[in-house]
Each structure stands twice: as structure tokens, then as C-alpha cells.
Amino acid sequence: MKEISVVAAMLCKGNKVFIARRPGNKLPALVWEFPGGKIEKGETLQQALQRELREELGIETKIADFVAQNIHVYDFAKVTINLFKAYLINENDTITDNEHVATAWVNVDELDNYEFAQADIPLIPSVKKMI
């Protein structure tokens, strides 16, 4: 089975967290996630997350504390997610999404109202505790 290691951001602004909905052509499709992506060879987890957020959302971020890790086995791969707290360097930056079909800043109490990717669901309680 293919193994994929990814990083994800708990991008915070006050008591809200940024989430993104995956496109229909990428598995798992059309579910919400904490944004991020794959780690490239030679990158630290934090470097990978900064690069992914720059590429996918057009933002510069400060990567802060490690939040949680989850391992989930899908039909197509075993995915390990490392979630970090992250902040916009410039809070006035506009997020320009290049990857997802929808994005939202949501109150942490509303996270349960969204259909998340199975690998992201176990991360939600840790997100709620950190905000």
C-alpha cells in the first residue's frame, strides 16, 4: 500500500480556523480539510507546510506549535497527517486559493457541521482544545 506523509495547518484568526474543500478530482473528493500537502524530499515538516500554504493559498505564514498527528488508511493509501498551528504573517493578506473548490473561516464550534476527510476528523478535538 502506498504511504503518504502530509502536513496541515490549523490556520487561526481569533477563534476561527481556516478550512478548505477538496476538488472533485483528488481523493478523497469534495470533503473539507485543514489545508496543507505533501512533504518534499529534504524539507522539514514546517518548511513543507509553509511552501504548501504559499503555493495553494498565496500566503506567507508563521508555523507555530505541533497540534496533533493522525494516521488513516484509505483504499488508495495510508496517510499520515501532521497538524501545526499557523498564523498569517500579515493579517491583511488575502487568501487566493489555487487548489480547492471552496474555503471558509469558521468558528471552532462549527467544525462539526462540515463533512471532513476521514483522516482529518480525529484532528478536530485537538483543534478545539488549542483555540
HELIX and SHEET records of a PDB file:
HELIX    1   1 LEU A   45  LEU A   57  1                                  13    
HELIX    2   2 VAL A  108  ASN A  113  5                                   6    
HELIX    3   3 ILE A  121  LEU A  123  5                                   3    
HELIX    4   4 ILE A  124  MET A  130  1                                   7    
SHEET    1   A 4 TRP A  32  GLU A  33  0                                        
SHEET    2   A 4 LYS A  16  ARG A  21 -1                                        
SHEET    3   A 4 GLU A   3  LYS A  13 -1                                        
SHEET    4   A 4 GLY A  36  LYS A  38 -1                                        
SHEET    1   B 5 TRP A  32  GLU A  33  0                                        
SHEET    2   B 5 LYS A  16  ARG A  21 -1                                        
SHEET    3   B 5 GLU A   3  LYS A  13 -1                                        
SHEET    4   B 5 LYS A  78  LEU A  88  1                                        
SHEET    5   B 5 THR A  61  VAL A  73 -1                                        
SHEET    1   C 3 TRP A  32  GLU A  33  0                                        
SHEET    2   C 3 LYS A  16  ARG A  21 -1                                        
SHEET    3   C 3 ALA A 102  ASN A 107 -1                                        
END                                                                             
